[in-house]
Amino acid sequence: MTDELYSGTMDSSILYSGLLALLPISELRGAIPYAVLNGIDLIPAAILGTGINALVPFLAYLFLSTIHKLLYKLDFYKNFFDRFVEKARIKVHSNVERYGYWGLLVFVAVPLPMTGAWTGTLGAWVLGMNKKKSVLAIVGGVLIAGLIITILVALLGAGAEIIFLKSF
């Protein structure tokens, strides 16, 4: 990298792209276009976003087995969490009931609002699916979603970035 390219701005673009990949509202459809829009080449943006988003099921299961148990005793958290989980269960249930772990993979792979690694993990958890198999399906879905978004950004350029950024 040249000195001009490697600056505080590039560092913050990498940081913000990583955060977008972790956030349930944006995940990959926000992270990859944001990174490209802010000067990161497409392939490194895709690897960064997909790699970080693939950590979501591990982080979500860790949260659900630890901090969630403590927070669930608080009424405001319990009400918020129950509503969020019910939406995830409804979204994931029909795909999983019909197609099992393949349905979970496809659900996560489709880069639309309210699909993705967070909703997939919560849905799998609520439905009592096997944790290891769920994580494999979710990570597989993240890889496919990353590929889909990368191809769309490559083909549509700024148009794809605007579409994805307005979707959340």
PADORO-874046 format. One record per atom (N, C-alpha, C): atom name; x, y, z. Coordinates in Angstrom, 3 decimals. Layout:
+------+----------+----------+----------+
| atom |     east |    north |       up |
+------+----------+----------+----------+
|   CA |        X |        Y |        Z |
...
+------+----------+----------+----------+
***
This chain:
+------+----------+----------+----------+
| atom |     east |    north |       up |
+------+----------+----------+----------+
|    N |    0.833 |   -1.185 |    0.000 |
|   CA |    0.000 |    0.000 |    0.000 |
|    C |    0.873 |    1.242 |    0.000 |
|    N |    0.434 |    2.229 |   -0.724 |
|   CA |    1.172 |    3.480 |   -0.723 |
|    C |    0.829 |    4.272 |    0.517 |
|    N |    1.706 |    5.241 |    0.824 |
|   CA |    1.465 |    6.062 |    2.004 |
|    C |    0.184 |    6.864 |    1.875 |
|    N |   -0.125 |    7.300 |    0.620 |
|   CA |   -1.353 |    8.080 |    0.434 |
|    C |   -2.596 |    7.233 |    0.704 |
|    N |   -2.544 |    5.970 |    0.292 |
|   CA |   -3.704 |    5.109 |    0.457 |
|    C |   -3.877 |    4.687 |    1.913 |
|    N |   -2.773 |    4.406 |    2.584 |
|   CA |   -2.857 |    3.959 |    3.970 |
|    C |   -2.914 |    5.176 |    4.881 |
|    N |   -4.123 |    5.485 |    5.295 |
|   CA |   -4.313 |    6.665 |    6.145 |
|    C |   -5.344 |    6.344 |    7.205 |
|    N |   -5.594 |    7.321 |    8.050 |
|   CA |   -6.622 |    7.151 |    9.070 |
|    C |   -7.983 |    6.878 |    8.467 |
|    N |   -8.231 |    7.453 |    7.292 |
|   CA |   -9.510 |    7.246 |    6.626 |
|    C |   -9.677 |    5.786 |    6.222 |
|    N |   -8.617 |    5.186 |    5.691 |
|   CA |   -8.685 |    3.775 |    5.302 |
|    C |   -8.882 |    2.905 |    6.545 |
|    N |   -8.174 |    3.233 |    7.632 |
|   CA |   -8.340 |    2.477 |    8.870 |
|    C |   -9.786 |    2.533 |    9.359 |
|    N |  -10.381 |    3.716 |    9.337 |
|   CA |  -11.762 |    3.847 |    9.808 |
|    C |  -12.729 |    3.144 |    8.859 |
|    N |  -12.439 |    3.136 |    7.569 |
|   CA |  -13.300 |    2.411 |    6.623 |
|    C |  -13.279 |    0.917 |    6.913 |
|    N |  -12.114 |    0.397 |    7.221 |
|   CA |  -11.991 |   -1.026 |    7.570 |
|    C |  -12.751 |   -1.316 |    8.862 |
|    N |  -12.573 |   -0.452 |    9.854 |
|   CA |  -13.260 |   -0.630 |   11.132 |
|    C |  -14.782 |   -0.573 |   10.962 |
|    N |  -15.272 |    0.440 |   10.258 |
|   CA |  -16.721 |    0.578 |   10.065 |
|    C |  -17.283 |   -0.571 |    9.233 |
|    N |  -16.545 |   -1.014 |    8.240 |
|   CA |  -16.997 |   -2.164 |    7.440 |
|    C |  -17.114 |   -3.409 |    8.305 |
|    N |  -16.139 |   -3.613 |    9.176 |
|   CA |  -16.186 |   -4.755 |   10.097 |
|    C |  -17.360 |   -4.672 |   11.040 |
|    N |  -17.617 |   -3.470 |   11.553 |
|   CA |  -18.773 |   -3.293 |   12.448 |
|    C |  -20.083 |   -3.536 |   11.713 |
|    N |  -20.182 |   -3.048 |   10.476 |
|   CA |  -21.399 |   -3.292 |    9.694 |
|    C |  -21.618 |   -4.784 |    9.467 |
|    N |  -20.534 |   -5.522 |    9.267 |
|   CA |  -20.642 |   -6.973 |    9.068 |
|    C |  -21.152 |   -7.674 |   10.320 |
|    N |  -20.912 |   -7.086 |   11.482 |
|   CA |  -21.372 |   -7.681 |   12.742 |
|    C |  -22.787 |   -7.274 |   13.132 |
|    N |  -23.259 |   -6.147 |   12.638 |
|   CA |  -24.569 |   -5.642 |   13.047 |
|    C |  -25.708 |   -6.414 |   12.381 |
|    N |  -26.728 |   -6.780 |   13.138 |
|   CA |  -27.849 |   -7.537 |   12.563 |
|    C |  -28.595 |   -6.783 |   11.466 |
|    N |  -28.615 |   -5.485 |   11.529 |
|   CA |  -29.396 |   -4.724 |   10.555 |
|    C |  -28.697 |   -4.582 |    9.204 |
|    N |  -27.390 |   -4.705 |    9.182 |
|   CA |  -26.659 |   -4.493 |    7.930 |
|    C |  -25.984 |   -5.761 |    7.420 |
|    N |  -25.270 |   -6.435 |    8.266 |
|   CA |  -24.496 |   -7.626 |    7.919 |
|    C |  -23.728 |   -7.408 |    6.609 |
|    N |  -23.738 |   -8.374 |    5.713 |
|   CA |  -22.927 |   -8.279 |    4.497 |
|    C |  -23.460 |   -7.281 |    3.483 |
|    N |  -24.782 |   -7.131 |    3.416 |
|   CA |  -25.324 |   -6.218 |    2.412 |
|    C |  -25.032 |   -4.761 |    2.739 |
|    N |  -24.549 |   -4.509 |    3.932 |
|   CA |  -24.079 |   -3.176 |    4.272 |
|    C |  -22.565 |   -3.091 |    4.268 |
|    N |  -21.900 |   -4.138 |    4.758 |
|   CA |  -20.443 |   -4.107 |    4.940 |
|    C |  -19.675 |   -4.044 |    3.625 |
|    N |  -19.986 |   -4.918 |    2.708 |
|   CA |  -19.218 |   -4.983 |    1.463 |
|    C |  -19.417 |   -3.714 |    0.618 |
|    N |  -20.653 |   -3.293 |    0.353 |
|   CA |  -20.815 |   -2.048 |   -0.418 |
|    C |  -20.199 |   -0.833 |    0.281 |
|    N |  -20.334 |   -0.758 |    1.587 |
|   CA |  -19.748 |    0.376 |    2.322 |
|    C |  -18.235 |    0.400 |    2.142 |
|    N |  -17.609 |   -0.754 |    2.265 |
|   CA |  -16.152 |   -0.829 |    2.129 |
|    C |  -15.713 |   -0.375 |    0.739 |
|    N |  -16.395 |   -0.874 |   -0.288 |
|   CA |  -16.042 |   -0.502 |   -1.663 |
|    C |  -16.284 |    0.986 |   -1.892 |
|    N |  -17.385 |    1.473 |   -1.404 |
|   CA |  -17.716 |    2.889 |   -1.544 |
|    C |  -16.675 |    3.781 |   -0.865 |
|    N |  -15.986 |    3.234 |    0.131 |
|   CA |  -14.991 |    4.005 |    0.879 |
|    C |  -13.552 |    3.631 |    0.541 |
|    N |  -13.335 |    3.117 |   -0.657 |
|   CA |  -11.991 |    2.950 |   -1.180 |
|    C |  -11.311 |    1.619 |   -0.963 |
|    N |  -11.994 |    0.654 |   -0.396 |
|   CA |  -11.394 |   -0.676 |   -0.236 |
|    C |  -11.720 |   -1.477 |   -1.496 |
|    N |  -10.725 |   -2.148 |   -2.055 |
|   CA |  -10.951 |   -2.962 |   -3.245 |
|    C |  -11.986 |   -4.044 |   -2.957 |
|    N |  -12.681 |   -4.467 |   -4.003 |
|   CA |  -13.808 |   -5.391 |   -3.842 |
|    C |  -13.427 |   -6.715 |   -3.170 |
|    N |  -12.372 |   -7.360 |   -3.613 |
|   CA |  -12.019 |   -8.671 |   -3.054 |
|    C |  -11.639 |   -8.561 |   -1.575 |
|    N |  -10.749 |   -7.632 |   -1.182 |
|   CA |  -10.487 |   -7.497 |    0.258 |
|    C |  -11.738 |   -7.111 |    1.059 |
|    N |  -12.617 |   -6.288 |    0.468 |
|   CA |  -13.865 |   -5.912 |    1.144 |
|    C |  -14.733 |   -7.147 |    1.369 |
|    N |  -14.806 |   -8.005 |    0.353 |
|   CA |  -15.614 |   -9.224 |    0.462 |
|    C |  -15.037 |  -10.184 |    1.498 |
|    N |  -13.727 |  -10.332 |    1.505 |
|   CA |  -13.083 |  -11.229 |    2.468 |
|    C |  -13.270 |  -10.699 |    3.889 |
|    N |  -13.063 |   -9.400 |    4.068 |
|   CA |  -13.237 |   -8.778 |    5.383 |
|    C |  -14.669 |   -8.951 |    5.887 |
|    N |  -15.633 |   -8.540 |    5.074 |
|   CA |  -17.035 |   -8.599 |    5.486 |
|    C |  -17.507 |  -10.023 |    5.735 |
|    N |  -17.186 |  -10.925 |    4.821 |
|   CA |  -17.633 |  -12.310 |    4.944 |
|    C |  -16.967 |  -12.988 |    6.145 |
|    N |  -15.672 |  -12.749 |    6.314 |
|   CA |  -14.966 |  -13.349 |    7.449 |
|    C |  -15.530 |  -12.911 |    8.785 |
|    N |  -15.799 |  -11.628 |    8.912 |
|   CA |  -16.339 |  -11.122 |   10.178 |
|    C |  -17.778 |  -11.579 |   10.377 |
|    N |  -18.580 |  -11.569 |    9.315 |
|   CA |  -19.966 |  -12.009 |    9.442 |
|    C |  -20.053 |  -13.500 |    9.763 |
|    N |  -19.065 |  -14.274 |    9.346 |
|   CA |  -19.043 |  -15.709 |    9.658 |
|    C |  -18.815 |  -15.968 |   11.150 |
|    N |  -18.366 |  -14.949 |   11.885 |
|   CA |  -18.190 |  -15.081 |   13.333 |
|    C |  -19.515 |  -14.961 |   14.095 |
|    N |  -20.537 |  -14.439 |   13.440 |
|   CA |  -21.815 |  -14.158 |   14.110 |
|    C |  -22.407 |  -15.370 |   14.821 |
|    N |  -22.517 |  -16.538 |   14.200 |
|   CA |  -23.143 |  -17.642 |   14.948 |
|    C |  -22.363 |  -18.011 |   16.214 |
|    N |  -21.050 |  -17.924 |   16.171 |
|   CA |  -20.242 |  -18.214 |   17.356 |
|    C |  -20.506 |  -17.180 |   18.453 |
|    N |  -20.526 |  -15.907 |   18.062 |
|   CA |  -20.792 |  -14.834 |   19.019 |
|    C |  -22.217 |  -14.919 |   19.572 |
|    N |  -23.177 |  -15.215 |   18.693 |
|   CA |  -24.572 |  -15.291 |   19.125 |
|    C |  -24.779 |  -16.438 |   20.109 |
|    N |  -24.225 |  -17.615 |   19.805 |
|   CA |  -24.365 |  -18.744 |   20.728 |
|    C |  -23.649 |  -18.472 |   22.048 |
|    N |  -22.502 |  -17.808 |   22.002 |
|   CA |  -21.798 |  -17.438 |   23.226 |
|    C |  -22.655 |  -16.491 |   24.065 |
|    N |  -23.242 |  -15.482 |   23.409 |
|   CA |  -24.123 |  -14.537 |   24.097 |
|    C |  -25.328 |  -15.259 |   24.709 |
|    N |  -25.961 |  -16.124 |   23.921 |
|   CA |  -27.164 |  -16.817 |   24.385 |
|    C |  -26.888 |  -17.746 |   25.565 |
|    N |  -25.672 |  -18.272 |   25.641 |
|   CA |  -25.360 |  -19.191 |   26.738 |
|    C |  -24.796 |  -18.486 |   27.967 |
|    N |  -24.561 |  -17.183 |   27.892 |
|   CA |  -23.973 |  -16.474 |   29.038 |
|    C |  -24.776 |  -15.220 |   29.405 |
|    N |  -24.467 |  -14.126 |   28.780 |
|   CA |  -25.025 |  -12.811 |   29.135 |
|    C |  -26.547 |  -12.783 |   29.013 |
|    N |  -27.059 |  -13.453 |   28.002 |
|   CA |  -28.515 |  -13.481 |   27.798 |
|    C |  -29.239 |  -13.997 |   29.049 |
|    N |  -28.704 |  -15.008 |   29.675 |
|   CA |  -29.343 |  -15.593 |   30.859 |
|    C |  -29.451 |  -14.571 |   31.993 |
|    N |  -28.460 |  -13.715 |   32.112 |
|   CA |  -28.497 |  -12.669 |   33.142 |
|    C |  -29.467 |  -11.551 |   32.768 |
|    N |  -29.399 |  -11.106 |   31.511 |
|   CA |  -30.253 |   -9.998 |   31.069 |
|    C |  -31.728 |  -10.381 |   31.014 |
|    N |  -31.996 |  -11.652 |   30.790 |
|   CA |  -33.382 |  -12.100 |   30.630 |
|    C |  -34.206 |  -11.888 |   31.902 |
|    N |  -33.558 |  -11.649 |   33.003 |
|   CA |  -34.260 |  -11.376 |   34.259 |
|    C |  -34.828 |   -9.953 |   34.293 |
|    N |  -34.359 |   -9.086 |   33.385 |
|   CA |  -34.836 |   -7.696 |   33.306 |
|    C |  -36.039 |   -7.615 |   32.372 |
|    N |  -37.131 |   -7.030 |   32.839 |
|   CA |  -38.379 |   -6.998 |   32.067 |
|    C |  -38.235 |   -6.345 |   30.692 |
|    N |  -37.562 |   -5.185 |   30.626 |
|   CA |  -37.456 |   -4.491 |   29.338 |
|    C |  -36.672 |   -5.330 |   28.331 |
|    N |  -35.627 |   -6.016 |   28.797 |
|   CA |  -34.839 |   -6.876 |   27.911 |
|    C |  -35.667 |   -8.094 |   27.496 |
|    N |  -36.348 |   -8.693 |   28.460 |
|   CA |  -37.152 |   -9.884 |   28.180 |
|    C |  -38.210 |   -9.588 |   27.115 |
|    N |  -38.914 |   -8.451 |   27.254 |
|   CA |  -39.943 |   -8.080 |   26.276 |
|    C |  -39.345 |   -7.856 |   24.896 |
|    N |  -38.233 |   -7.108 |   24.820 |
|   CA |  -37.572 |   -6.846 |   23.545 |
|    C |  -37.091 |   -8.146 |   22.916 |
|    N |  -36.412 |   -8.965 |   23.700 |
|   CA |  -35.831 |  -10.201 |   23.186 |
|    C |  -36.917 |  -11.164 |   22.715 |
|    N |  -37.979 |  -11.303 |   23.486 |
|   CA |  -39.060 |  -12.214 |   23.101 |
|    C |  -39.701 |  -11.807 |   21.778 |
|    N |  -39.914 |  -10.514 |   21.576 |
|   CA |  -40.484 |  -10.040 |   20.300 |
|    C |  -39.524 |  -10.320 |   19.151 |
|    N |  -38.244 |  -10.029 |   19.345 |
|   CA |  -37.244 |  -10.243 |   18.308 |
|    C |  -37.123 |  -11.720 |   17.950 |
|    N |  -37.103 |  -12.577 |   18.953 |
|   CA |  -36.966 |  -14.011 |   18.736 |
|    C |  -38.205 |  -14.576 |   18.040 |
|    N |  -39.375 |  -14.091 |   18.392 |
|   CA |  -40.600 |  -14.570 |   17.742 |
|    C |  -40.579 |  -14.259 |   16.248 |
|    N |  -40.123 |  -13.075 |   15.892 |
|   CA |  -39.994 |  -12.724 |   14.470 |
|    C |  -39.001 |  -13.646 |   13.775 |
|    N |  -37.884 |  -13.921 |   14.422 |
|   CA |  -36.874 |  -14.819 |   13.851 |
|    C |  -37.437 |  -16.234 |   13.696 |
|    N |  -38.163 |  -16.702 |   14.701 |
|   CA |  -38.733 |  -18.056 |   14.643 |
|    C |  -39.702 |  -18.182 |   13.476 |
|    N |  -40.566 |  -17.186 |   13.311 |
|   CA |  -41.551 |  -17.222 |   12.224 |
|    C |  -40.849 |  -17.211 |   10.876 |
|    N |  -39.823 |  -16.379 |   10.729 |
|   CA |  -39.094 |  -16.271 |    9.468 |
|    C |  -38.388 |  -17.576 |    9.108 |
|    N |  -37.739 |  -18.187 |   10.072 |
|   CA |  -36.896 |  -19.348 |    9.815 |
|    C |  -37.699 |  -20.651 |    9.780 |
|    N |  -38.774 |  -20.740 |   10.548 |
|   CA |  -39.484 |  -21.994 |   10.777 |
|    C |  -39.900 |  -22.716 |    9.496 |
|    N |  -40.523 |  -22.034 |    8.542 |
|   CA |  -41.021 |  -22.728 |    7.345 |
|    C |  -39.878 |  -23.306 |    6.520 |
|    N |  -38.775 |  -22.570 |    6.379 |
|   CA |  -37.624 |  -23.086 |    5.632 |
|    C |  -37.009 |  -24.286 |    6.326 |
|    N |  -36.856 |  -24.194 |    7.630 |
|   CA |  -36.203 |  -25.258 |    8.386 |
|    C |  -37.100 |  -26.484 |    8.472 |
|    N |  -38.372 |  -26.290 |    8.678 |
|   CA |  -39.282 |  -27.436 |    8.792 |
|    C |  -39.308 |  -28.239 |    7.496 |
|    N |  -39.275 |  -27.549 |    6.382 |
|   CA |  -39.359 |  -28.232 |    5.094 |
|    C |  -38.013 |  -28.808 |    4.659 |
|    N |  -36.917 |  -28.043 |    4.845 |
|   CA |  -35.626 |  -28.424 |    4.269 |
|    C |  -34.515 |  -28.665 |    5.294 |
|    N |  -34.809 |  -28.523 |    6.567 |
|   CA |  -33.803 |  -28.783 |    7.603 |
|    C |  -32.645 |  -27.796 |    7.546 |
|    N |  -31.448 |  -28.324 |    7.690 |
|   CA |  -30.259 |  -27.469 |    7.727 |
|    C |  -29.989 |  -26.813 |    6.374 |
|    N |  -30.405 |  -27.475 |    5.286 |
|   CA |  -30.286 |  -26.846 |    3.963 |
|    C |  -31.180 |  -25.609 |    3.884 |
|    N |  -32.348 |  -25.689 |    4.488 |
|   CA |  -33.244 |  -24.526 |    4.526 |
|    C |  -32.633 |  -23.379 |    5.318 |
|    N |  -31.962 |  -23.706 |    6.415 |
|   CA |  -31.277 |  -22.699 |    7.205 |
|    C |  -30.160 |  -22.048 |    6.391 |
|    N |  -29.392 |  -22.854 |    5.683 |
|   CA |  -28.318 |  -22.343 |    4.835 |
|    C |  -28.872 |  -21.376 |    3.784 |
|    N |  -29.923 |  -21.776 |    3.100 |
|   CA |  -30.517 |  -20.919 |    2.062 |
|    C |  -31.090 |  -19.649 |    2.676 |
|    N |  -31.733 |  -19.768 |    3.817 |
|   CA |  -32.285 |  -18.594 |    4.493 |
|    C |  -31.196 |  -17.567 |    4.768 |
|    N |  -30.073 |  -18.002 |    5.271 |
|   CA |  -28.969 |  -17.094 |    5.583 |
|    C |  -28.328 |  -16.563 |    4.300 |
|    N |  -28.296 |  -17.371 |    3.256 |
|   CA |  -27.628 |  -16.998 |    2.007 |
|    C |  -28.345 |  -15.896 |    1.239 |
|    N |  -29.629 |  -15.743 |    1.436 |
|   CA |  -30.395 |  -14.732 |    0.704 |
|    C |  -30.174 |  -13.374 |    1.373 |
|    N |  -29.495 |  -12.448 |    0.691 |
|   CA |  -29.143 |  -11.171 |    1.325 |
|    C |  -30.280 |  -10.143 |    1.296 |
|    N |  -31.296 |  -10.401 |    2.077 |
|   CA |  -32.435 |   -9.489 |    2.191 |
|    C |  -32.592 |   -9.047 |    3.644 |
|    N |  -33.319 |   -7.961 |    3.884 |
|   CA |  -33.573 |   -7.564 |    5.279 |
|    C |  -34.257 |   -8.701 |    6.051 |
|    N |  -33.888 |   -8.858 |    7.291 |
|   CA |  -34.411 |   -9.883 |    8.214 |
|    C |  -34.019 |  -11.303 |    7.824 |
|    N |  -32.992 |  -11.430 |    6.984 |
|   CA |  -32.362 |  -12.737 |    6.775 |
|    C |  -30.897 |  -12.525 |    7.101 |
|    N |  -30.188 |  -13.571 |    7.338 |
|   CA |  -28.766 |  -13.438 |    7.620 |
|    C |  -28.360 |  -14.267 |    8.816 |
|    N |  -27.127 |  -14.071 |    9.219 |
|   CA |  -26.536 |  -14.907 |   10.266 |
|    C |  -27.202 |  -14.717 |   11.628 |
|    N |  -27.538 |  -13.477 |   11.995 |
|   CA |  -28.160 |  -13.245 |   13.307 |
|    C |  -29.537 |  -13.897 |   13.388 |
|    N |  -30.379 |  -13.630 |   12.401 |
|   CA |  -31.731 |  -14.195 |   12.417 |
|    C |  -31.672 |  -15.709 |   12.289 |
|    N |  -30.781 |  -16.203 |   11.433 |
|   CA |  -30.624 |  -17.645 |   11.280 |
|    C |  -30.193 |  -18.319 |   12.570 |
|    N |  -29.243 |  -17.706 |   13.274 |
|   CA |  -28.770 |  -18.289 |   14.537 |
|    C |  -29.857 |  -18.270 |   15.596 |
|    N |  -30.543 |  -17.139 |   15.717 |
|   CA |  -31.633 |  -17.074 |   16.702 |
|    C |  -32.733 |  -18.074 |   16.379 |
|    N |  -33.069 |  -18.173 |   15.100 |
|   CA |  -34.094 |  -19.129 |   14.696 |
|    C |  -33.688 |  -20.560 |   15.000 |
|    N |  -32.441 |  -20.906 |   14.700 |
|   CA |  -31.948 |  -22.262 |   14.981 |
|    C |  -31.949 |  -22.536 |   16.477 |
|    N |  -31.571 |  -21.544 |   17.255 |
|   CA |  -31.541 |  -21.690 |   18.713 |
|    C |  -32.952 |  -21.904 |   19.264 |
|    N |  -33.890 |  -21.093 |   18.806 |
|   CA |  -35.278 |  -21.190 |   19.277 |
|    C |  -35.891 |  -22.526 |   18.880 |
|    N |  -35.565 |  -23.007 |   17.692 |
|   CA |  -36.124 |  -24.271 |   17.219 |
|    C |  -35.388 |  -25.485 |   17.784 |
|    N |  -34.355 |  -25.249 |   18.584 |
|   CA |  -33.637 |  -26.348 |   19.232 |
|    C |  -32.797 |  -27.179 |   18.289 |
|    N |  -32.306 |  -26.575 |   17.230 |
|   CA |  -31.491 |  -27.304 |   16.261 |
|    C |  -30.105 |  -27.587 |   16.842 |
|    N |  -29.474 |  -28.615 |   16.329 |
|   CA |  -28.125 |  -28.970 |   16.745 |
|    C |  -27.183 |  -27.800 |   16.482 |
|    N |  -26.446 |  -27.420 |   17.509 |
|   CA |  -25.595 |  -26.225 |   17.438 |
|    C |  -24.498 |  -26.356 |   16.370 |
|    N |  -23.780 |  -27.465 |   16.340 |
|   CA |  -22.683 |  -27.631 |   15.377 |
|    C |  -23.196 |  -27.637 |   13.938 |
|    N |  -24.274 |  -28.364 |   13.692 |
|   CA |  -24.833 |  -28.409 |   12.343 |
|    C |  -25.392 |  -27.049 |   11.941 |
|    N |  -25.996 |  -26.344 |   12.892 |
|   CA |  -26.524 |  -25.013 |   12.613 |
|    C |  -25.413 |  -24.047 |   12.249 |
|    N |  -24.337 |  -24.081 |   13.010 |
|   CA |  -23.205 |  -23.188 |   12.727 |
|    C |  -22.653 |  -23.472 |   11.331 |
|    N |  -22.522 |  -24.734 |   10.965 |
|   CA |  -22.036 |  -25.078 |    9.621 |
|    C |  -22.970 |  -24.536 |    8.544 |
|    N |  -24.269 |  -24.714 |    8.742 |
|   CA |  -25.241 |  -24.216 |    7.770 |
|    C |  -25.202 |  -22.686 |    7.683 |
|    N |  -25.101 |  -22.022 |    8.816 |
|   CA |  -25.094 |  -20.556 |    8.852 |
|    C |  -23.826 |  -20.010 |    8.200 |
|    N |  -22.676 |  -20.584 |    8.521 |
|   CA |  -21.425 |  -20.133 |    7.902 |
|    C |  -21.460 |  -20.391 |    6.396 |
|    N |  -22.009 |  -21.522 |    5.982 |
|   CA |  -22.173 |  -21.786 |    4.548 |
|    C |  -23.060 |  -20.736 |    3.887 |
|    N |  -24.140 |  -20.369 |    4.569 |
|   CA |  -25.026 |  -19.326 |    4.052 |
|    C |  -24.339 |  -17.975 |    3.965 |
|    N |  -23.508 |  -17.663 |    4.959 |
|   CA |  -22.750 |  -16.407 |    4.942 |
|    C |  -21.796 |  -16.384 |    3.747 |
|    N |  -21.124 |  -17.500 |    3.473 |
|   CA |  -20.204 |  -17.560 |    2.334 |
|    C |  -20.940 |  -17.330 |    1.016 |
|    N |  -22.105 |  -17.933 |    0.878 |
|   CA |  -22.895 |  -17.750 |   -0.343 |
|    C |  -23.398 |  -16.311 |   -0.438 |
|    N |  -23.892 |  -15.752 |    0.663 |
|   CA |  -24.359 |  -14.369 |    0.660 |
|    C |  -23.224 |  -13.416 |    0.303 |
|    N |  -22.037 |  -13.667 |    0.851 |
|   CA |  -20.880 |  -12.841 |    0.516 |
|    C |  -20.567 |  -12.895 |   -0.968 |
|    N |  -20.655 |  -14.082 |   -1.556 |
|   CA |  -20.416 |  -14.245 |   -2.985 |
|    C |  -21.480 |  -13.512 |   -3.807 |
|    N |  -22.731 |  -13.654 |   -3.421 |
|   CA |  -23.825 |  -12.979 |   -4.139 |
|    C |  -23.640 |  -11.467 |   -4.113 |
|    N |  -23.373 |  -10.918 |   -2.950 |
|   CA |  -23.222 |   -9.469 |   -2.828 |
|    C |  -21.981 |   -8.993 |   -3.571 |
|    N |  -20.907 |   -9.744 |   -3.493 |
|   CA |  -19.686 |   -9.379 |   -4.212 |
|    C |  -19.945 |   -9.340 |   -5.714 |
|    N |  -20.628 |  -10.331 |   -6.237 |
|   CA |  -20.938 |  -10.365 |   -7.675 |
|    C |  -21.835 |   -9.189 |   -8.057 |
|    N |  -22.850 |   -8.915 |   -7.235 |
|   CA |  -23.744 |   -7.796 |   -7.548 |
|    C |  -23.023 |   -6.455 |   -7.504 |
|    N |  -22.158 |   -6.269 |   -6.531 |
|   CA |  -21.397 |   -5.020 |   -6.459 |
|    C |  -20.447 |   -4.922 |   -7.650 |
|    N |  -19.830 |   -6.048 |   -8.044 |
|   CA |  -18.929 |   -6.051 |   -9.197 |
|    C |  -19.686 |   -5.713 |  -10.481 |
|    N |  -20.891 |   -6.245 |  -10.625 |
|   CA |  -21.677 |   -6.021 |  -11.843 |
|    C |  -22.360 |   -4.655 |  -11.879 |
|    N |  -22.892 |   -4.241 |  -10.745 |
|   CA |  -23.690 |   -3.021 |  -10.714 |
|    C |  -22.956 |   -1.808 |  -10.150 |
|    N |  -21.811 |   -2.043 |   -9.540 |
|   CA |  -21.021 |   -0.937 |   -8.995 |
|    C |  -21.809 |   -0.104 |   -8.006 |
|    N |  -21.771 |    1.206 |   -8.208 |
|   CA |  -22.420 |    2.140 |   -7.283 |
|    C |  -23.918 |    1.892 |   -7.186 |
|    N |  -24.533 |    1.420 |   -8.257 |
|   CA |  -25.967 |    1.132 |   -8.213 |
|    C |  -26.291 |    0.079 |   -7.178 |
|    N |  -25.474 |   -0.961 |   -7.098 |
|   CA |  -25.689 |   -2.014 |   -6.104 |
|    C |  -25.467 |   -1.464 |   -4.709 |
|    N |  -24.462 |   -0.613 |   -4.566 |
|   CA |  -24.179 |   -0.049 |   -3.252 |
|    C |  -25.358 |    0.760 |   -2.752 |
|    N |  -25.974 |    1.517 |   -3.614 |
|   CA |  -27.136 |    2.332 |   -3.216 |
|    C |  -28.306 |    1.427 |   -2.854 |
|    N |  -28.537 |    0.392 |   -3.638 |
|   CA |  -29.638 |   -0.539 |   -3.366 |
|    C |  -29.454 |   -1.182 |   -1.997 |
|    N |  -28.260 |   -1.709 |   -1.718 |
|   CA |  -28.019 |   -2.397 |   -0.452 |
|    C |  -28.045 |   -1.445 |    0.716 |
|    N |  -27.473 |   -0.281 |    0.569 |
|   CA |  -27.423 |    0.651 |    1.691 |
|    C |  -28.799 |    1.192 |    2.035 |
|    N |  -29.700 |    1.268 |    1.063 |
|   CA |  -31.060 |    1.727 |    1.346 |
|    C |  -31.954 |    0.610 |    1.856 |
|    N |  -31.477 |   -0.639 |    1.799 |
|   CA |  -32.312 |   -1.766 |    2.215 |
|    C |  -32.353 |   -1.943 |    3.729 |
|    N |  -31.517 |   -1.226 |    4.450 |
|   CA |  -31.577 |   -1.360 |    5.915 |
|    C |  -31.740 |   -0.031 |    6.566 |
+------+----------+----------+----------+
***
